[in-house]
Amino acid sequence: MSDSRTILIADDDRAIRTVLSQALGRSGYQVRATSSASTLWRWVEDGEGDLVITDVVMPDENGLDLVPRIKRIRPDMRVVVMSAQSTFMTALKAAQRGAFEYLPKPFDLKELLAVVERALAAPQAPAPAEEEEPEERLPLVGRSPAMQEIYRTVARLTTTDLTVMITGESGTGKELVARALHDYGRRRGGPFVAINMAAIPRELIESELFGHERGAFTGALNRGIGRFEQAAGGTLFLDEIGDMPPEAQTRLLRVLQEGEFTTVGGRNPIKANVRIVAATHRDLRQSIRQGLFREDLFYRLNVVPIRLPPLRERMEDIPLLARHFLERARASGLPLKQLSLEAVERLKGHAWPGNARELENLMRRLAALYPQETIDAEAVGAELSEAEPPAEAGMRGPETLEQAVERHLKAFVAAHKDGLPVRDLYDRVLAEVERPLLRLVLGATRGNQIKAAAMLGLNRNTLRKKIRELDLPVVRGLG
């Protein structure tokens, strides 16, 4: 493209200034680059430039401190902040001070050029209101690319009341993200109320959520206030939303559509003044196909989806997380410990089925049980082995389908010491999974192929074809 607009760059790293200047110059922009915040500020005061790209840490001033000053005198000036610090607080402060975008270093040049193009094309936004700075604490920890994207998303969402759906395995920190959205958002002055759908009896969920009137059901001796009323003006965190029973799903959908609700046994509508953040470890799309979750409710909740990666997908964050958890252990009264390099490598070799929660528990055990100041790999290995003896593997929670299939395939490989059979291996594995699955579903539906096809998400003709191919008996039951 050809563009006569000018980009102002401030970074104390000569190599970064050179790379950015060359890349932006090739894209047709005029570029001025400096190593100091004071020079950048003088250019902005003089009315130069159409866009600022600034580093955070510079010799004479923090780049983040420049952002609100720039926005006060040049409200139309977009500022892109880049930083090697790469923490949630950096992303949050950049967003709260009015930066157009935050880019963690190292960044992709194509991404930066796309951000520049978006910034110059974006309509003018009002300057952010002055507000109290967030405390320097880290609700979210990690510098992996996956976590950087989450930081940026959460930072943007703190200025909105949009409904958020957080997905991820158990122990990945879904409630931490929900609390960050509340603690640093517009509703932080209100209450944060959490309710776990899996922990409440099905017959009590509606009363817990919406409250009840006296005499609404047996044992309702007084009026009960529900979580929606308790969270008024704040955030309602609906944890394990995939476990919500159908009747409660219907009432929740009505609240999201109409913005009001009635108590159980009540008639007068009550305005729902809450921000909804939902979370689940389940695949809700699969639950929809199985008829267990309403599709219309899913789309009402899934306005902004956030997927938290399991720890095995961000192993580079383990050293930072381990130090963070050891510091938290010290803050709670346990001795301060550190890990040897070999101990850190041992941590990286673990599969972490319990994710960050499992790592935190391990750090607390190490801090409590070992007298030495530096924890070695032998101690880490001993605790990992002690925590997961083979005889107690089932105690880690229900085995997922993926884990069961992997365990079966490992046994299959071990049984073929002379090498795997190479012919039709893919089809053989699929057939082994399909056969028991179809048998179970046909049994659950008493041989009703219409119901079985709907449960499986298959066309009836496809199901019939698979029954023939796999030579499955179909016995129709009574009732």
Secondary structure per residue as TSV (DSSP state, phi and psi in degrees):
chain	resnum	aa	ss	phi	psi
A	1	M	-	360.0	162.4
A	2	S	-	-117.6	130.2
A	3	D	-	-151.7	129.0
A	4	S	-	-92.2	1.9
A	5	R	-	-71.6	155.3
A	6	T	E	-109.1	134.0
A	7	I	E	-106.7	128.5
A	8	L	E	-100.4	126.2
A	9	I	E	-117.2	134.4
A	10	A	E	-130.5	115.2
A	11	D	-	-159.1	135.3
A	12	D	S	-81.9	-0.8
A	13	D	-	-95.2	112.5
A	14	R	H	-59.3	-39.3
A	15	A	H	-62.7	-41.4
A	16	I	H	-67.5	-40.9
A	17	R	H	-60.0	-41.2
A	18	T	H	-66.5	-47.4
A	19	V	H	-61.6	-45.9
A	20	L	H	-65.5	-42.6
A	21	S	H	-60.8	-43.2
A	22	Q	H	-67.5	-44.0
A	23	A	H	-65.7	-43.9
A	24	L	H	-70.8	-35.8
A	25	G	H	-62.8	-42.1
A	26	R	H	-63.8	-25.5
A	27	S	T	-86.3	2.1
A	28	G	T	98.5	5.3
A	29	Y	-	-90.6	152.7
A	30	Q	E	-83.5	142.8
A	31	V	E	-133.0	136.5
A	32	R	E	-126.6	130.5
A	33	A	E	-127.6	144.0
A	34	T	E	-144.0	161.7
A	35	S	S	-100.5	0.2
A	36	S	-	-127.6	146.3
A	37	A	H	-69.4	-33.0
A	38	S	H	-64.8	-40.2
A	39	T	H	-66.5	-42.6
A	40	L	H	-58.3	-45.2
A	41	W	H	-63.3	-37.8
A	42	R	H	-63.5	-41.3
A	43	W	H	-61.4	-44.6
A	44	V	H	-63.9	-44.7
A	45	E	H	-59.0	-35.0
A	46	D	T	-79.6	0.1
A	47	G	T	85.7	11.7
A	48	E	-	-81.1	156.7
A	49	G	-	80.5	154.5
A	50	D	S	-115.6	-15.0
A	51	L	E	-154.8	141.9
A	52	V	E	-112.2	134.2
A	53	I	E	-119.7	115.0
A	54	T	E	-130.0	143.2
A	55	D	E	-77.9	163.8
A	56	V	S	-83.8	-54.6
A	57	V	B	-91.5	112.9
A	58	M	-	-132.6	161.9
A	59	P	S	-59.9	-35.1
A	60	D	S	-106.1	-18.0
A	61	E	S	-166.3	151.5
A	62	N	B	-75.1	127.6
A	63	G	H	-60.2	-29.9
A	64	L	H	-64.6	-32.6
A	65	D	H	-68.6	-23.1
A	66	L	H	-74.1	-29.0
A	67	V	H	-57.7	-54.8
A	68	P	H	-64.0	-31.5
A	69	R	H	-66.0	-41.4
A	70	I	H	-63.2	-42.8
A	71	K	H	-67.1	-28.1
A	72	R	H	-69.8	-41.4
A	73	I	H	-94.5	-21.6
A	74	R	-	-133.7	73.5
A	75	P	T	-57.4	-25.8
A	76	D	T	-86.0	-4.7
A	77	M	-	-81.4	121.6
A	78	R	E	-84.8	142.1
A	79	V	E	-124.7	125.0
A	80	V	E	-105.3	124.4
A	81	V	E	-102.7	132.6
A	82	M	E	-123.6	147.6
A	83	S	E	-156.4	144.1
A	84	A	S	-89.2	-6.6
A	85	Q	S	-68.4	-40.7
A	86	S	-	54.4	46.1
A	87	T	-	-112.8	166.3
A	88	F	H	-60.6	-39.9
A	89	M	H	-65.2	-34.2
A	90	T	H	-63.9	-47.1
A	91	A	H	-62.3	-41.6
A	92	L	H	-65.5	-46.9
A	93	K	H	-62.9	-38.6
A	94	A	H	-60.5	-44.3
A	95	A	H	-67.2	-43.7
A	96	Q	H	-70.0	-27.0
A	97	R	T	-87.4	-2.6
A	98	G	T	105.0	11.8
A	99	A	-	-66.0	143.6
A	100	F	S	-70.1	-39.3
A	101	E	E	-155.0	154.8
A	102	Y	E	-120.5	130.4
A	103	L	E	-123.8	119.5
A	104	P	E	-76.3	143.6
A	105	K	S	-87.6	146.1
A	106	P	S	-75.7	147.5
A	107	F	-	-116.6	161.8
A	108	D	-	-86.9	130.3
A	109	L	H	-60.8	-37.1
A	110	K	H	-62.8	-38.7
A	111	E	H	-66.2	-42.2
A	112	L	H	-62.9	-43.1
A	113	L	H	-63.2	-36.6
A	114	A	H	-66.2	-39.2
A	115	V	H	-64.4	-43.0
A	116	V	H	-59.7	-44.3
A	117	E	H	-63.7	-42.6
A	118	R	H	-64.9	-41.5
A	119	A	H	-63.0	-42.5
A	120	L	H	-72.7	-23.0
A	121	A	H	-93.8	-13.5
A	122	A	S	-71.4	144.7
A	123	P	-	-66.3	154.3
A	124	Q	-	-65.2	133.9
A	125	A	-	-111.1	150.6
A	126	P	-	-66.3	149.1
A	127	A	-	-64.5	143.0
A	128	P	-	-66.6	147.4
A	129	A	-	-70.6	148.9
A	130	E	-	-67.4	134.3
A	131	E	-	-148.0	165.9
A	132	E	-	-64.5	139.3
A	133	E	-	-69.3	140.7
A	134	P	-	-68.3	151.2
A	135	E	-	-64.2	150.0
A	136	E	S	-83.4	74.6
A	137	R	-	-133.8	159.0
A	138	L	-	-113.8	96.5
A	139	P	S	-72.0	-24.3
A	140	L	S	-127.3	137.7
A	141	V	-	-128.8	138.5
A	142	G	-	139.5	148.9
A	143	R	-	-123.1	12.0
A	144	S	S	-68.3	157.2
A	145	P	H	-55.3	-37.7
A	146	A	H	-62.6	-42.5
A	147	M	H	-71.6	-33.6
A	148	Q	H	-60.0	-40.5
A	149	E	H	-66.4	-36.4
A	150	I	H	-66.3	-42.1
A	151	Y	H	-57.1	-46.4
A	152	R	H	-64.6	-41.4
A	153	T	H	-64.7	-48.4
A	154	V	H	-62.5	-41.4
A	155	A	H	-59.8	-41.7
A	156	R	H	-66.1	-37.5
A	157	L	H	-74.3	-16.6
A	158	T	T	-67.0	-17.2
A	159	T	T	-95.7	7.5
A	160	T	-	-129.4	172.1
A	161	D	-	-114.6	23.6
A	162	L	-	-63.1	145.6
A	163	T	-	-72.6	137.9
A	164	V	E	-124.7	138.7
A	165	M	E	-115.1	117.6
A	166	I	E	-104.4	125.2
A	167	T	E	-119.4	153.3
A	168	G	-	160.0	160.6
A	169	E	-	-66.1	163.4
A	170	S	T	-60.4	137.0
A	171	G	T	88.1	5.3
A	172	T	S	-87.8	-9.8
A	173	G	-	101.5	33.3
A	174	K	H	-63.9	-40.0
A	175	E	H	-70.4	-31.0
A	176	L	H	-60.4	-41.7
A	177	V	H	-66.8	-42.4
A	178	A	H	-60.3	-42.5
A	179	R	H	-68.1	-35.5
A	180	A	H	-64.5	-41.2
A	181	L	H	-59.7	-37.1
A	182	H	H	-78.6	-51.5
A	183	D	H	-62.8	-27.9
A	184	Y	T	-112.6	9.6
A	185	G	S	-99.5	-173.3
A	186	R	T	-70.3	-20.5
A	187	R	T	-101.3	18.6
A	188	R	T	-64.6	-19.1
A	189	G	T	-76.5	-12.9
A	190	G	S	-97.6	-179.9
A	191	P	-	-77.6	152.2
A	192	F	E	-108.1	114.6
A	193	V	E	-118.6	125.2
A	194	A	E	-113.8	142.8
A	195	I	E	-139.1	130.8
A	196	N	E	-101.0	113.3
A	197	M	G	-63.0	-31.5
A	198	A	G	-75.8	-14.9
A	199	A	G	-99.4	-0.3
A	200	I	S	-116.7	133.3
A	201	P	-	-53.9	140.0
A	202	R	G	-53.9	-39.5
A	203	E	G	-72.8	-10.4
A	204	L	G	-106.3	-6.9
A	205	I	H	-62.1	-44.5
A	206	E	H	-62.4	-41.4
A	207	S	H	-65.4	-40.4
A	208	E	H	-62.9	-40.3
A	209	L	H	-76.2	-48.4
A	210	F	H	-108.3	-6.3
A	211	G	-	81.5	173.9
A	212	H	B	-147.5	158.3
A	213	E	-	-91.7	158.7
A	214	R	T	-60.1	131.0
A	215	G	T	80.4	6.9
A	216	A	S	-65.1	-29.0
A	217	F	S	-156.0	169.2
A	218	T	T	-58.4	125.1
A	219	G	T	96.6	-7.4
A	220	A	-	-84.1	80.7
A	221	L	-	-80.9	-22.6
A	222	N	S	-138.3	166.4
A	223	R	-	-68.3	134.4
A	224	G	B	-110.8	133.6
A	225	I	-	-89.5	128.7
A	226	G	-	-87.0	174.4
A	227	R	H	-65.9	-29.9
A	228	F	H	-62.8	-40.7
A	229	E	H	-72.2	-39.4
A	230	Q	H	-61.5	-32.7
A	231	A	T	-92.2	8.2
A	232	A	T	-53.5	127.8
A	233	G	T	84.4	-2.5
A	234	G	S	-129.0	-140.0
A	235	T	E	-121.6	135.4
A	236	L	E	-109.2	116.8
A	237	F	E	-99.2	112.5
A	238	L	E	-98.3	91.6
A	239	D	E	-81.3	148.4
A	240	E	T	50.4	51.2
A	241	I	G	-61.5	-23.6
A	242	G	G	-67.2	-14.5
A	243	D	G	-95.1	4.5
A	244	M	-	-70.8	130.2
A	245	P	-	-68.7	157.0
A	246	P	H	-55.5	-42.5
A	247	E	H	-65.1	-36.7
A	248	A	H	-71.0	-33.9
A	249	Q	H	-58.9	-41.5
A	250	T	H	-63.3	-43.1
A	251	R	H	-67.9	-39.3
A	252	L	H	-64.4	-41.0
A	253	L	H	-59.0	-41.1
A	254	R	H	-63.6	-39.0
A	255	V	H	-63.2	-45.2
A	256	L	H	-66.0	-32.2
A	257	Q	H	-77.9	-41.6
A	258	E	H	-103.8	-14.9
A	259	G	S	74.8	16.5
A	260	E	E	-151.8	165.5
A	261	F	E	-148.8	167.7
A	262	T	-	-122.2	150.4
A	263	T	-	-72.1	162.9
A	264	V	B	-65.5	120.4
A	265	G	T	87.0	-1.9
A	266	G	-	-100.0	167.2
A	267	R	-	-122.8	-27.2
A	268	N	S	-83.2	124.9
A	269	P	-	-69.0	144.1
A	270	I	E	-118.9	131.0
A	271	K	E	-68.5	134.3
A	272	A	-	-91.7	98.3
A	273	N	-	-102.5	67.2
A	274	V	-	-139.2	157.0
A	275	R	E	-98.4	132.1
A	276	I	E	-97.7	126.1
A	277	V	E	-123.6	121.1
A	278	A	E	-111.3	157.6
A	279	A	E	-148.4	152.1
A	280	T	E	-160.3	151.1
A	281	H	S	-98.3	-2.9
A	282	R	S	-87.5	161.0
A	283	D	-	-87.0	97.7
A	284	L	H	-67.5	-27.7
A	285	R	H	-65.3	-37.6
A	286	Q	H	-67.1	-39.2
A	287	S	H	-63.2	-35.3
A	288	I	H	-64.2	-44.8
A	289	R	H	-62.9	-30.9
A	290	Q	T	-85.0	0.0
A	291	G	T	76.1	18.7
A	292	L	S	-98.3	-13.9
A	293	F	S	-141.9	137.5
A	294	R	-	-71.1	130.6
A	295	E	H	-67.0	-39.7
A	296	D	H	-66.7	-34.1
A	297	L	H	-68.9	-38.6
A	298	F	H	-56.9	-46.0
A	299	Y	H	-71.9	-26.9
A	300	R	H	-69.6	-34.6
A	301	L	H	-85.2	-30.4
A	302	N	-	-89.6	41.1
A	303	V	S	-63.8	-49.0
A	304	V	E	-125.8	106.4
A	305	P	E	-84.8	139.6
A	306	I	E	-128.4	118.9
A	307	R	E	-101.7	123.6
A	308	L	-	-92.0	124.1
A	309	P	-	-73.4	146.3
A	310	P	-	-66.4	159.9
A	311	L	G	-61.8	-31.2
A	312	R	G	-65.9	-16.8
A	313	E	G	-92.1	-3.2
A	314	R	-	-141.5	53.0
A	315	M	G	-58.6	-25.2
A	316	E	G	-66.7	-16.0
A	317	D	G	-85.3	-8.2
A	318	I	H	-60.1	-46.2
A	319	P	H	-57.9	-44.1
A	320	L	H	-65.7	-43.4
A	321	L	H	-64.3	-43.2
A	322	A	H	-60.2	-45.6
A	323	R	H	-61.6	-41.5
A	324	H	H	-60.9	-44.5
A	325	F	H	-70.6	-33.2
A	326	L	H	-66.9	-36.7
A	327	E	H	-66.3	-39.5
A	328	R	H	-66.1	-37.7
A	329	A	H	-62.9	-42.0
A	330	R	H	-63.0	-40.3
A	331	A	H	-64.1	-24.6
A	332	S	T	-91.2	5.5
A	333	G	T	107.8	-1.0
A	334	L	-	-85.6	157.9
A	335	P	-	-64.2	147.6
A	336	L	-	-74.8	129.7
A	337	K	-	-127.3	161.8
A	338	Q	E	-135.4	163.3
A	339	L	E	-107.8	140.4
A	340	S	-	-71.9	163.1
A	341	L	H	-60.6	-37.7
A	342	E	H	-67.4	-34.8
A	343	A	H	-66.1	-40.1
A	344	V	H	-62.9	-42.0
A	345	E	H	-64.2	-35.5
A	346	R	H	-65.0	-38.1
A	347	L	H	-62.6	-38.8
A	348	K	H	-69.3	-18.6
A	349	G	T	-87.8	-1.9
A	350	H	S	-90.6	150.9
A	351	A	-	-80.9	-22.8
A	352	W	-	54.4	60.6
A	353	P	T	-63.5	-25.5
A	354	G	T	-92.1	3.5
A	355	N	H	59.3	-149.1
A	356	A	H	-63.3	-30.9
A	357	R	H	-63.3	-38.9
A	358	E	H	-65.6	-40.5
A	359	L	H	-64.3	-41.4
A	360	E	H	-63.5	-43.6
A	361	N	H	-60.7	-39.3
A	362	L	H	-64.1	-43.7
A	363	M	H	-62.3	-37.8
A	364	R	H	-67.4	-39.5
A	365	R	H	-63.8	-44.1
A	366	L	H	-62.3	-41.3
A	367	A	H	-66.5	-33.7
A	368	A	H	-84.0	-34.8
A	369	L	H	-100.4	-18.4
A	370	Y	-	-110.4	127.5
A	371	P	-	-74.1	-28.8
A	372	Q	S	-68.2	148.0
A	373	E	S	-71.6	-36.7
A	374	T	E	-105.9	119.2
A	375	I	E	-82.7	128.3
A	376	D	-	-97.8	175.2
A	377	A	H	-64.0	-32.7
A	378	E	H	-63.6	-42.4
A	379	A	H	-65.4	-42.0
A	380	V	H	-62.3	-46.7
A	381	G	H	-61.9	-39.0
A	382	A	H	-64.4	-41.9
A	383	E	H	-70.1	-37.7
A	384	L	H	-64.9	-41.9
A	385	S	H	-66.7	-40.1
A	386	E	H	-66.2	-34.6
A	387	A	H	-75.3	-21.0
A	388	E	S	-132.9	57.2
A	389	P	-	-64.4	143.4
A	390	P	G	-54.5	-36.5
A	391	A	G	-68.1	-19.8
A	392	E	G	-112.6	20.8
A	393	A	G	-59.0	-33.2
A	394	G	G	-67.5	-15.6
A	395	M	G	-73.6	-10.1
A	396	R	G	-76.7	-4.2
A	397	G	-	119.4	171.1
A	398	P	-	-58.4	137.8
A	399	E	-	-73.9	131.5
A	400	T	-	-76.0	163.3
A	401	L	H	-60.5	-41.8
A	402	E	H	-61.1	-42.1
A	403	Q	H	-65.9	-39.4
A	404	A	H	-65.0	-43.4
A	405	V	H	-64.5	-42.5
A	406	E	H	-62.9	-41.7
A	407	R	H	-61.8	-41.8
A	408	H	H	-63.8	-43.3
A	409	L	H	-67.6	-36.3
A	410	K	H	-62.5	-40.5
A	411	A	H	-65.5	-36.6
A	412	F	H	-64.7	-43.4
A	413	V	H	-64.6	-44.3
A	414	A	H	-62.0	-28.9
A	415	A	H	-77.3	-14.3
A	416	H	-	-112.9	75.6
A	417	K	T	-67.4	-22.2
A	418	D	T	-86.7	6.1
A	419	G	-	116.6	153.3
A	420	L	-	-73.8	144.2
A	421	P	-	-65.9	127.6
A	422	V	-	-93.3	-12.8
A	423	R	T	-87.8	125.9
A	424	D	T	59.0	29.4
A	425	L	H	-63.1	-41.7
A	426	Y	H	-60.2	-49.1
A	427	D	H	-65.2	-35.5
A	428	R	H	-65.6	-41.3
A	429	V	H	-66.4	-44.6
A	430	L	H	-60.0	-41.8
A	431	A	H	-63.3	-37.2
A	432	E	H	-66.9	-31.7
A	433	V	H	-79.9	-41.3
A	434	E	H	-64.8	-42.0
A	435	R	H	-59.0	-54.2
A	436	P	H	-66.7	-32.4
A	437	L	H	-63.0	-48.9
A	438	L	H	-66.2	-36.9
A	439	R	H	-61.5	-45.0
A	440	L	H	-64.5	-43.9
A	441	V	H	-68.1	-42.3
A	442	L	H	-63.8	-35.3
A	443	G	H	-68.0	-41.1
A	444	A	H	-66.8	-29.4
A	445	T	T	-98.3	10.2
A	446	R	T	56.3	37.0
A	447	G	T	81.8	4.0
A	448	N	-	-76.9	105.4
A	449	Q	H	-71.1	-25.8
A	450	I	H	-66.0	-47.9
A	451	K	H	-66.3	-40.2
A	452	A	H	-62.9	-43.4
A	453	A	H	-62.5	-40.5
A	454	A	H	-65.5	-40.8
A	455	M	H	-66.0	-37.7
A	456	L	H	-80.8	-17.8
A	457	G	T	76.5	29.3
A	458	L	-	-112.4	154.7
A	459	N	-	-68.9	144.9
A	460	R	H	-59.0	-39.9
A	461	N	H	-65.5	-37.1
A	462	T	H	-64.0	-42.6
A	463	L	H	-61.9	-45.4
A	464	R	H	-60.4	-40.7
A	465	K	H	-63.0	-42.2
A	466	K	H	-67.9	-35.7
A	467	I	H	-61.4	-42.2
A	468	R	H	-67.5	-45.8
A	469	E	H	-62.5	-38.2
A	470	L	T	-92.3	-0.5
A	471	D	T	54.6	51.3
A	472	L	-	-92.6	132.3
A	473	P	-	-74.1	138.6
A	474	V	-	-119.5	110.4
A	475	V	-	-112.8	118.7
A	476	R	-	-82.2	127.1
A	477	G	-	-91.0	-180.0
A	478	L	-	-93.3	152.2
A	479	G	-	87.3	360.0
